[in-house]
Amino acid sequence: MPDVESLRREAVLAGAMDPMALRFRIVAYDKFSGEKVRVHNENTSFRDAVETVAGLIQADEHLHFLVEPVSFIQ
């Protein structure tokens, strides 16, 4: 599994918002055509999104996955 805290630190050090303050959706795209295949989650935390995508990558090598911010946690 990816080290979520390291990913978080790298994002913040690069000048991005803290990803723990955001909600994400996971979108799958066909690796060859670029066509959107499906949306896995519509509203999930950074940690859950990273862990979910790690499992999806292992399960389906023909897809690319986008972890897209959709809202702020208030």
KENUGU-445140 format. One record per atom (N, C-alpha, C): residue in three letters; z, x, y. Coordinates in steps of 0.001 Angstrom, whole numbers, plus 524288, in hexadecimal, padded with zeros to 5 digits. Each point is the difference from the previous one (the first is absolute). Layout:
ALAZXY
...
//
This chain:
MET80000803417FB61
MET800007FCBF8049F
MET8000080373804E6
PRO7FD637FE2F8040C
PRO7FFEA802F7804E5
PRO805618001E80290
ASP800E78040B80306
ASP804DC80086802EA
ASP7FF727FCFD80525
VAL802017FB4E8002D
VAL7FF597FC8580480
VAL802898024D804DD
GLU80474802787FF7A
GLU802AA8024D80486
GLU7FCCC8046E8025B
SER7FD67803177FCC1
SER7FC9C8042D80205
SER7FB5D7FDBE802F0
LEU7FDB87FBDE7FDD6
LEU7FBA37FD6E802B1
LEU801C47FDCC8053E
ARG8049E7FDC58000C
ARG8022F7FDD2804D4
ARG800CE8044C8040F
ARG802648044D7FE66
ARG800F5804618038A
ARG7FAE88022980234
GLU7FC1A800B87FCA4
GLU7FAF48020D801BA
GLU7FD807FC718040D
ALA800507FAE87FF30
ALA7FDC47FC47803BC
ALA802BC8006880548
VAL8051F800177FFF1
VAL802FF80037804DE
VAL7FF0B80531802CB
LEU7FFF0804507FD2A
LEU7FF058051B80267
LEU7FA7E8006780244
ALA7FC597FD057FDD9
ALA7FAA580001801FC
ALA7FF617FC66804BB
GLY8043E7FD4F80180
GLY7FFD57FCB18049A
GLY7FF387FA3B7FEE9
ALA7FFF07FE807FB19
ALA7FF4F7FA7D7FEA1
ALA805387FD1F80070
MET7FFA87FADD7FFF4
MET804C07FCCC7FFBC
MET80299800E37FABC
ASP804F57FF087FFD0
ASP802CB8004A7FB0B
ASP7FDE47FBAE7FC74
PRO7FD94801577FB9A
PRO7FDBC7FBFE7FCA0
PRO8040A7FC4B7FDA3
MET804F9801868000A
MET8040D7FC8B7FDFA
MET800DD7FB4D80397
ALA7FDEC80044804D2
ALA8008E7FBB4803B6
ALA7FB4A7FC597FFD5
LEU7FC8F800BC7FC33
LEU7FB3E7FCE17FF9E
LEU7FFBE7FD287FAC9
ARG7FCCE7FBF97FFD7
ARG7FEB37FD3D7FB28
ARG7FA3D8011A7FEE7
PHE7FE8C800247FB11
PHE7FABE801977FE76
PHE7FD8D7FC247FC35
ARG7FAD68003F7FFB3
ARG7FD377FD537FBCF
ARG7FCCA8041F7FD2A
ILE7FEFC7FF0E7FB09
ILE7FD13803A47FCB6
ILE7FAC27FD837FEC0
VAL7FBD0802AE8018F
VAL7FABC7FE087FF2F
VAL7FD1A803BC7FC5F
ALA7FD597FDDA7FC13
ALA7FCFC803237FC48
ALA7FA377FF9680146
TYR7FD5D8047B80001
TYR7FA5F80048800F1
TYR7FD5B802A67FB64
ASP7FB507FE3E7FEB3
ASP7FCE8802887FBF0
ASP7FE8380570801EC
LYS800EF803EC7FCCF
LYS7FF228056980175
LYS7FA3B801278011A
PHE7FC747FD537FD62
PHE7FA708013680079
PHE7FD3D7FCA98041D
SER8010B7FAFB8002D
SER7FD4C7FC8E803B0
SER802F07FF6A8052B
GLY805118010B7FFFE
GLY8032C7FF40804AC
GLY801917FA60800F0
GLU7FE8A7FC917FC73
GLU801277FA7080083
GLU805D17FEEF7FF0E
LYS802347FC7F8033F
LYS805797FE817FF34
LYS800617FCCB7FB00
VAL8037B801A47FC84
VAL800987FD797FAF2
VAL804647FBF880024
ARG804798018880212
ARG804687FC6380032
ARG80453802278038D
VAL803857FC7C80161
VAL804B88016E802E2
VAL804847FF647FC2D
HIS802E3804417FF22
HIS804437FFE27FC2F
HIS804F57FDB380246
ASN8018B801C180479
ASN804B57FE1380291
ASN7FEAC7FEF2805A9
GLU801FB7FBD68021D
GLU7FEF87FEA880577
GLU80441801DC803B7
ASN804BD800D77FDF6
ASN8045C8013080374
ASN8042E802E17FCE1
THR7FFC28052880021
THR803AB8031B7FCE5
THR801FF804A18032F
SER804578022F7FE68
SER8023B80484802B6
SER7FCDA804EC7FECE
PHE800E28040A8031F
PHE7FD4B804FA7FF39
PHE8012B802307FA93
ARG804F08001A7FEA1
ARG8018C802247FAE5
ARG7FD567FD047FB88
ASP800327FADD80029
ASP7FD8B7FCDB7FBE1
ASP7FA16800C07FFEC
ALA7FD9F8006E80495
ALA7FA53800BB8004B
ALA7FE6B8052F7FD86
VAL802C98042980149
VAL7FEB78052B7FDD8
VAL800C08000C7FA14
GLU804407FDDB7FE2E
GLU801097FFE87FA64
GLU7FC067FC977FD17
THR7FE8B7FB9280255
THR7FC247FC927FD90
THR7FAB6802A97FFA4
VAL7FE5C802788044A
VAL7FAE8802A180009
VAL7FFE5804877FC1C
ALA80445802CA7FF75
ALA8002E804487FC2F
ALA7FEDF7FDF27FA83
GLY8023B7FB997FEA2
GLY7FF017FDA57FAE5
GLY7FA7D7FDEC7FF87
LEU7FDF27FDAC8042D
LEU7FAB57FDD77FFE5
LEU7FBEA8044B7FF72
ILE800D98046B80281
ILE7FC56804627FFA1
ILE7FF92801D17FA5D
GLN8045A8004A7FD56
GLN7FFF4801A47FA85
GLN7FD657FBF17FC87
ALA8007B7FB0B80168
ALA7FDF67FBC97FCB9
ALA7FA2D7FF10800BF
ASP7FDF280120804A9
ASP7FA7C7FECB80105
ASP7FD7D804498033F
GLU7FD37803787FD72
GLU7FD9D8047B802A1
GLU7FAFA7FEA1802E8
HIS7FE2A7FB347FF94
HIS7FB217FE6C8028C
HIS800EA7FD6A80548
LEU804DE80009801C4
LEU8014B7FD7B804F6
LEU80295803D2803C4
HIS7FF2F7FF168050A
HIS802E5802958042F
HIS803E67FC0380200
PHE80475801D6801E3
PHE804027FC74801F9
PHE8015E8015D80597
LEU800717FC0380336
LEU801768009580575
LEU8055B7FD7D800B9
VAL80396802F280238
VAL805207FDEF80169
VAL7FFB07FF14805E2
GLU7FF907FB0F80178
GLU7FED07FE7C80555
GLU804B87FD6C80299
PRO801B08020680494
PRO804687FD7A802A9
PRO7FE6F7FA95801FE
VAL803857FC487FF60
VAL7FED97FAA5801AB
VAL803F97FDD1803DC
SER804BE8023C8003D
SER803E47FDFE803AA
SER8048B803CD80093
PHE803477FEEB803D5
PHE804C280307800ED
PHE804A47FD217FDAE
ILE803E2802ED7FE6C
ILE804FE7FDAF7FE69
ILE803567FFB7804EB
GLN8020F7FB6680110
GLN803307FF6B804B6
GLN8059D7FEDE7FEB7
//
